[in-house]
Amino acid sequence: MAAFSGRRSGEKKKREKEKKKKKKKKKKKKKKKKKKKKKKKKKKKKKTWEGYKKTARHYDAATCRVQTRGAFRDAAFFVFLLFPLNHT
């Protein structure tokens, strides 16, 4: 009988330890993340006509921008009209 009761008492101790562990566990509080401040973008000043006097042929007054690509494209198209590819 003594061995039997000893085994039972061991199981009881295990159960008590498990109960204590369950009691000890607490929910961890989540840390709030700090919001990063957004940097304000600096506005670029649009150049006026005086700034483009040297490159006047590329300046487009409607969009207030210099059109380098557009000017070259127009020139290429003009050359294509003068010398068409399908002449045989």
C-alpha distances in whole Angstrom, upper triangle without the diagonal:
4,6,5,6,9,10,11,12,15,16,17,19,20,21,23,25,26,27,29,31,32,33,35,37,41,44,46,50,52,55,59,61,64,67,70,73,76,79,82,85,88,91,93,97,99,102,105,108,110,107,108,111,111,109,111,111,107,107,106,107,105,101,102,101,103,103,103,101,103,106,106,105,108,110,108,109,113,113,112,114,117,116,114,112,113,117,118
4,5,5,6,9,10,11,12,15,15,17,19,20,21,23,25,26,27,29,31,32,33,35,39,42,44,48,51,53,57,59,63,66,68,72,74,77,81,83,86,89,92,95,97,101,104,107,108,105,106,110,109,107,109,110,106,105,104,105,104,100,101,100,101,101,101,100,102,105,105,104,107,109,107,108,112,112,111,113,116,115,113,111,112,116,117
4,6,5,6,9,10,11,13,14,16,17,19,20,21,23,25,26,28,29,31,32,34,38,41,43,46,49,52,55,57,61,64,66,70,72,75,79,81,84,87,89,93,95,98,102,105,106,103,104,107,107,105,107,107,103,103,102,103,101,98,99,97,99,99,99,97,99,102,102,101,104,106,104,105,109,109,108,110,113,112,110,108,109,113,114
4,5,5,6,9,10,11,13,15,16,17,19,21,22,23,25,26,28,29,31,33,36,39,42,45,48,51,54,56,60,63,65,69,71,74,77,80,83,86,88,92,94,97,100,103,105,102,103,106,106,104,106,106,102,102,101,102,100,96,97,96,97,97,98,96,98,101,101,100,103,105,103,104,108,108,106,109,112,111,109,107,108,111,113
4,5,5,6,9,10,11,12,14,15,17,19,20,21,23,25,26,27,29,31,34,37,40,43,46,49,52,55,58,61,64,67,70,73,76,79,82,85,87,91,93,96,100,103,104,101,102,106,105,103,105,105,102,101,100,101,99,96,97,95,97,97,97,96,98,101,101,100,103,105,103,104,108,108,107,109,112,111,109,107,109,112,113
4,5,5,6,9,10,11,13,14,15,17,19,20,21,23,25,26,27,29,33,36,38,42,45,47,51,53,56,59,62,66,68,71,74,77,80,83,85,89,91,94,98,101,102,99,100,104,103,101,103,103,100,99,98,99,98,94,95,94,95,95,95,94,96,99,99,98,101,103,102,102,106,106,105,108,110,109,108,105,107,111,112
4,5,5,6,9,10,11,13,14,16,17,19,20,22,23,25,26,28,32,34,37,40,43,46,49,51,55,58,60,64,66,69,72,75,78,81,83,87,89,92,95,98,100,97,98,101,101,99,101,101,97,97,96,97,95,92,93,91,93,93,93,91,93,97,96,95,98,100,99,99,103,103,102,105,107,106,104,102,104,107,109
4,5,5,6,9,10,11,12,14,16,17,19,20,21,23,25,26,30,33,35,39,41,44,48,50,54,57,59,63,65,68,71,74,77,80,83,86,88,91,95,98,99,96,97,101,101,99,100,100,97,96,95,96,94,91,92,91,92,92,92,91,93,96,96,95,98,100,98,99,103,103,102,104,107,106,104,102,104,107,109
4,5,5,6,9,10,11,12,14,15,17,19,20,21,23,25,28,32,34,37,40,43,46,49,52,55,58,61,64,67,70,73,76,79,82,85,87,91,94,97,98,95,96,100,100,98,100,100,96,96,95,95,94,90,91,90,92,92,92,91,93,96,95,95,98,100,98,99,103,103,102,105,107,106,105,103,104,108,109
4,5,5,6,9,10,11,13,14,16,17,19,20,21,23,27,30,32,36,38,41,45,47,50,53,56,59,62,65,68,70,74,77,79,83,85,88,91,94,96,93,94,97,97,95,97,97,93,93,92,93,91,88,89,87,89,89,89,88,90,93,93,92,95,97,96,96,100,100,99,102,104,103,102,100,101,105,106
4,5,5,6,9,10,11,12,14,15,17,19,20,22,25,28,31,34,37,39,43,45,49,52,54,58,60,63,66,69,72,75,78,81,83,86,90,93,94,91,92,96,96,93,95,95,92,91,90,91,89,86,87,85,87,87,87,86,88,91,91,90,93,95,93,94,98,98,97,99,102,101,99,98,99,103,104
4,5,5,6,9,10,11,13,14,15,17,19,21,24,27,30,33,36,39,42,45,48,51,54,57,60,63,66,68,72,75,77,81,83,86,90,93,94,91,92,96,96,94,95,96,92,91,90,91,89,86,87,86,87,88,88,87,88,92,91,90,94,96,94,95,99,99,98,100,103,102,101,99,100,104,105
4,5,5,6,9,10,11,12,14,15,17,19,22,26,28,31,34,37,40,43,46,49,52,55,58,61,64,67,70,73,76,79,81,85,88,91,92,89,90,94,94,92,94,94,90,90,89,90,88,84,85,84,86,86,86,85,87,90,90,89,92,94,93,94,97,98,97,99,102,101,100,98,100,103,105
4,5,5,6,9,10,11,13,14,15,17,21,24,26,29,32,35,38,41,44,47,49,53,56,59,62,64,68,70,73,77,79,82,85,88,90,87,88,91,91,89,91,91,87,87,86,87,85,82,82,81,83,83,83,82,84,87,87,86,89,91,90,91,94,95,93,96,99,98,96,94,96,99,101
4,5,5,6,9,10,11,13,14,16,19,22,25,28,31,34,37,40,43,46,49,52,55,58,61,63,67,70,72,76,78,81,84,88,89,86,87,91,91,89,90,91,87,86,85,86,84,81,82,81,82,82,83,82,83,87,86,85,88,91,89,90,94,94,93,95,98,97,96,94,95,99,101
4,5,5,6,9,10,11,13,15,18,21,24,27,30,33,36,39,42,45,48,51,54,57,60,63,66,69,72,75,78,81,84,87,89,86,87,91,91,89,90,91,87,86,85,86,84,81,82,81,82,83,83,82,84,87,87,86,89,91,90,91,94,95,94,96,99,99,97,95,97,100,102
4,5,5,6,9,10,11,13,16,19,22,25,28,31,34,37,40,43,46,49,52,55,58,60,64,67,69,73,75,78,82,85,86,83,84,88,88,86,88,88,85,84,83,84,82,78,79,78,80,80,81,79,81,85,84,84,87,89,88,88,92,93,91,94,97,96,94,93,94,98,100
4,5,5,6,9,10,11,15,17,20,23,26,29,32,35,38,41,44,47,50,53,56,58,62,65,67,71,73,76,80,83,84,81,82,86,86,84,86,86,82,81,80,81,79,76,77,76,77,78,78,77,79,82,82,81,84,86,85,86,89,90,89,91,94,93,92,90,92,95,97
4,5,5,6,9,10,13,16,19,23,25,28,32,34,38,41,44,47,50,53,56,58,62,65,67,71,73,76,80,83,84,81,83,86,86,84,86,86,83,82,81,81,79,76,77,76,78,78,79,78,79,83,83,82,85,87,86,87,90,91,90,92,95,94,93,91,93,96,98
4,5,5,6,9,12,15,18,21,24,27,30,33,36,39,42,45,48,51,54,57,60,63,66,70,72,75,78,82,83,80,81,85,85,83,85,86,82,81,80,80,79,75,76,75,77,78,78,77,79,82,82,81,84,87,86,86,90,91,90,92,95,94,93,91,93,96,98
4,5,5,6,10,13,15,19,22,24,28,30,34,37,39,43,45,49,52,54,58,61,63,67,69,72,76,79,80,77,78,82,82,80,82,82,79,78,77,78,76,72,73,72,74,74,75,74,76,79,79,78,81,83,82,83,86,87,86,89,91,91,89,88,89,93,95
4,6,6,9,11,14,18,20,23,27,29,33,36,38,42,44,48,51,53,57,59,62,66,68,71,74,78,79,76,77,81,81,79,81,81,78,77,76,76,74,71,72,71,73,73,74,73,74,78,78,77,80,82,81,82,85,86,85,87,90,90,88,86,88,92,94
4,6,8,11,14,17,20,23,26,29,32,35,38,41,44,47,51,53,57,59,62,66,68,71,75,78,79,76,78,81,82,80,81,82,78,77,76,76,75,71,72,71,73,74,75,74,75,79,79,78,81,83,82,83,86,87,86,89,91,91,90,88,90,94,96
4,6,10,12,15,18,21,24,27,30,33,36,39,42,45,48,51,54,57,60,64,66,69,73,76,77,74,76,79,79,78,79,80,76,75,74,75,73,70,70,69,71,72,73,72,74,77,77,76,79,81,81,81,85,86,85,87,90,89,88,87,89,92,94
4,7,9,12,15,18,21,24,27,30,33,37,39,43,46,48,52,54,57,61,63,66,70,73,74,71,73,76,76,75,76,77,73,72,71,72,70,66,67,66,68,69,70,68,70,73,74,73,76,78,77,78,81,82,81,84,86,86,84,83,85,88,90
4,6,9,12,15,18,21,24,28,31,34,37,40,43,46,49,52,55,58,60,64,67,70,71,69,70,74,74,72,74,74,71,70,69,69,67,64,65,64,66,67,67,67,68,71,72,71,74,76,75,76,79,80,79,82,85,84,83,82,84,87,89
4,6,9,12,15,18,22,24,27,31,33,37,40,42,46,48,51,55,57,60,64,67,68,65,67,71,71,69,70,71,67,66,65,65,64,60,61,60,62,63,64,63,65,68,68,67,70,73,72,72,76,77,76,78,81,81,79,78,80,84,86
4,6,9,12,15,18,21,24,28,30,34,37,39,43,46,48,52,54,57,61,64,65,62,64,68,68,66,68,68,65,63,63,63,61,58,58,58,60,60,61,61,62,65,66,65,68,70,70,70,73,75,74,76,79,79,77,76,78,82,84
4,6,9,12,15,18,22,25,27,31,34,37,40,43,46,49,51,55,58,61,62,60,61,65,65,64,65,66,62,61,60,60,59,55,56,55,57,58,59,59,60,63,64,63,66,68,68,68,72,73,72,74,77,77,76,75,77,80,83
4,6,9,12,15,18,22,24,27,30,33,37,39,42,46,48,51,54,58,59,56,58,61,62,60,62,62,59,57,56,57,55,52,52,52,54,54,55,55,56,60,60,59,62,64,64,65,68,69,68,71,73,73,72,71,73,77,79
4,6,9,12,15,19,21,25,28,30,34,37,40,43,46,49,52,55,56,54,55,59,59,58,59,60,56,55,54,55,53,50,50,49,51,52,53,53,55,58,58,58,60,63,62,63,66,68,67,69,72,72,71,70,72,76,78
4,6,9,12,15,18,22,25,27,31,33,37,40,42,46,49,52,53,51,52,56,57,55,56,57,54,52,51,51,50,47,47,46,49,50,51,50,52,55,56,55,58,60,60,61,64,65,65,67,69,70,69,68,70,74,76
4,6,9,12,15,18,21,24,28,30,33,37,39,42,46,49,50,47,49,53,53,51,53,54,50,49,48,48,47,43,44,43,45,46,47,47,49,52,52,52,54,57,57,57,60,62,61,63,66,66,65,65,67,70,73
4,6,9,12,15,19,22,25,28,31,34,37,40,43,46,47,45,46,50,51,49,51,52,48,47,46,46,45,42,41,41,43,45,46,46,47,50,51,51,53,55,55,56,59,61,60,62,65,65,65,64,67,70,72
4,6,9,12,15,18,22,24,27,31,33,36,40,43,44,42,43,47,48,46,47,48,45,43,43,42,41,38,38,38,40,41,42,42,44,47,48,47,50,52,52,53,56,57,57,59,62,62,62,61,64,67,69
4,6,9,12,15,18,21,24,28,30,33,37,40,41,38,40,44,44,43,44,45,42,40,40,40,39,36,35,35,37,38,39,40,41,44,45,45,47,49,50,51,53,55,55,57,59,60,59,59,61,64,67
4,6,9,12,15,18,22,25,27,31,34,37,38,36,38,41,42,41,42,43,40,38,38,37,36,33,33,32,35,36,38,38,40,42,43,44,46,48,48,49,52,53,54,56,58,59,58,58,61,64,67
4,6,9,12,15,18,21,24,27,30,34,35,32,34,38,39,37,38,40,36,34,34,34,33,29,29,29,31,33,34,34,36,38,40,40,42,44,45,46,48,50,50,52,54,55,55,54,57,60,63
4,6,9,12,15,18,21,24,28,31,32,29,31,35,35,34,36,37,34,32,32,32,31,28,27,26,29,31,32,33,34,36,38,38,40,42,43,44,46,48,48,50,53,53,53,53,56,59,62
4,6,9,12,15,18,21,24,28,29,27,29,32,33,32,33,35,31,29,29,29,28,25,24,24,26,28,30,31,32,34,36,36,38,40,41,42,44,46,47,48,51,52,52,52,55,57,61
4,6,9,12,15,18,21,25,26,23,25,29,30,28,29,31,28,26,26,25,25,22,21,20,23,25,26,27,28,31,32,33,35,37,38,39,41,42,43,45,47,48,48,48,51,54,57
4,6,9,12,15,18,22,23,20,22,26,27,26,27,29,26,24,24,23,23,20,19,19,21,23,25,26,28,29,31,32,34,36,37,38,40,42,43,44,46,47,48,48,51,54,57
4,6,9,12,15,19,20,18,20,23,25,23,24,26,23,21,20,20,20,17,15,15,18,21,23,24,25,27,29,30,31,33,35,35,37,39,40,41,43,45,45,46,49,51,55
4,6,9,12,16,17,14,16,20,21,20,21,23,20,17,18,17,18,15,13,13,15,18,19,21,22,24,26,27,28,30,32,33,34,36,37,39,41,42,43,43,47,49,52
4,6,9,13,14,12,14,17,19,18,19,21,19,16,16,15,16,14,11,12,14,17,19,22,22,23,26,27,28,30,32,33,34,36,37,38,40,42,43,44,47,49,52
4,6,10,11,10,11,15,16,15,15,18,15,12,13,12,13,10,8,8,11,14,17,19,19,20,23,24,24,26,29,29,30,33,34,35,37,39,39,41,44,46,49
4,7,8,6,8,11,13,12,13,15,13,11,12,11,13,11,8,8,10,13,16,18,19,19,22,23,24,25,27,29,29,31,33,34,35,37,38,40,43,45,48
4,5,6,7,10,12,12,11,14,13,10,11,9,12,11,8,9,11,14,17,20,19,19,22,24,23,25,28,29,29,31,33,34,35,37,38,40,43,45,48
4,5,5,7,10,10,8,11,11,8,10,8,12,12,8,10,10,13,15,19,18,17,20,22,21,23,26,26,26,29,31,31,32,35,36,38,41,42,46
4,5,6,9,10,9,13,13,11,13,12,15,15,12,12,12,16,17,21,21,19,22,25,24,24,28,29,28,30,33,33,34,36,38,40,43,44,48
4,6,8,9,9,13,12,10,13,12,16,15,11,11,10,14,15,19,19,18,21,23,23,23,26,28,28,30,32,33,34,36,37,39,42,43,47
4,5,5,6,9,8,7,10,11,14,13,10,9,8,11,12,16,16,14,17,20,19,20,23,24,24,26,28,29,30,32,34,35,39,40,43
4,6,5,9,10,9,12,12,16,16,13,13,11,13,14,18,18,16,18,21,20,20,23,25,24,26,29,29,29,32,34,36,39,40,43
4,6,8,9,10,13,15,18,18,15,14,11,13,13,17,17,15,17,20,19,19,22,24,23,24,27,28,28,30,32,34,38,38,42
4,6,6,7,10,12,16,15,13,11,8,10,9,13,13,11,13,16,16,15,19,20,20,21,24,25,25,27,29,31,35,35,39
4,5,5,9,10,13,14,12,11,8,10,11,14,13,11,14,16,15,15,19,20,19,21,24,24,25,27,29,31,34,35,39
4,6,8,11,13,14,13,11,9,9,9,12,11,8,11,13,12,12,15,16,15,17,20,21,21,23,25,28,31,31,35
4,6,10,12,12,11,8,5,5,6,9,8,6,9,11,11,12,15,16,16,18,20,21,22,24,25,27,30,32,35
4,6,9,9,7,6,4,6,8,11,10,9,13,14,14,15,18,19,19,21,23,24,25,27,28,30,33,35,38
4,6,6,6,6,6,6,10,12,10,10,13,14,13,15,18,18,19,21,23,23,25,27,28,30,33,34,38
4,6,5,7,9,10,13,15,13,14,17,18,17,19,22,22,22,25,26,26,28,30,31,33,36,37,41
4,6,8,10,11,15,16,13,15,18,18,17,20,22,21,22,25,26,26,28,31,31,33,35,37,41
4,5,9,9,13,14,12,14,17,17,17,20,22,22,23,26,26,27,29,31,31,33,36,38,41
4,7,9,13,15,14,15,18,19,18,21,23,23,24,27,28,28,30,33,33,35,38,39,43
4,6,9,11,11,12,15,16,16,18,21,21,22,25,26,27,29,30,31,33,36,37,41
4,6,9,9,9,12,14,14,16,18,19,20,22,24,25,26,28,29,30,33,35,39
4,6,5,6,9,10,11,12,14,15,17,19,20,21,23,25,25,27,30,32,35
4,6,5,6,9,10,11,13,14,16,17,19,20,22,23,24,25,28,30,33
4,5,5,6,9,10,11,12,14,15,16,18,20,21,22,22,26,28,31
4,5,5,6,9,10,10,12,14,15,17,19,20,20,22,25,26,30
4,5,5,6,9,10,11,13,14,15,17,19,20,21,24,26,29
4,5,5,6,9,10,11,12,14,15,16,18,19,22,24,27
4,5,5,6,9,10,10,12,14,15,16,17,20,22,25
4,5,5,6,9,10,11,13,14,15,17,20,21,25
4,5,5,6,9,10,11,12,14,16,19,20,24
4,5,5,6,9,10,11,11,13,16,17,21
4,5,5,6,9,10,10,12,15,16,20
4,5,5,6,9,10,13,15,16,20
4,5,5,6,8,11,14,14,18
4,5,5,5,7,10,12,15
4,6,6,9,11,12,15
4,6,10,12,11,15
4,7,9,8,12
4,6,6,10
4,6,9
4,6
4
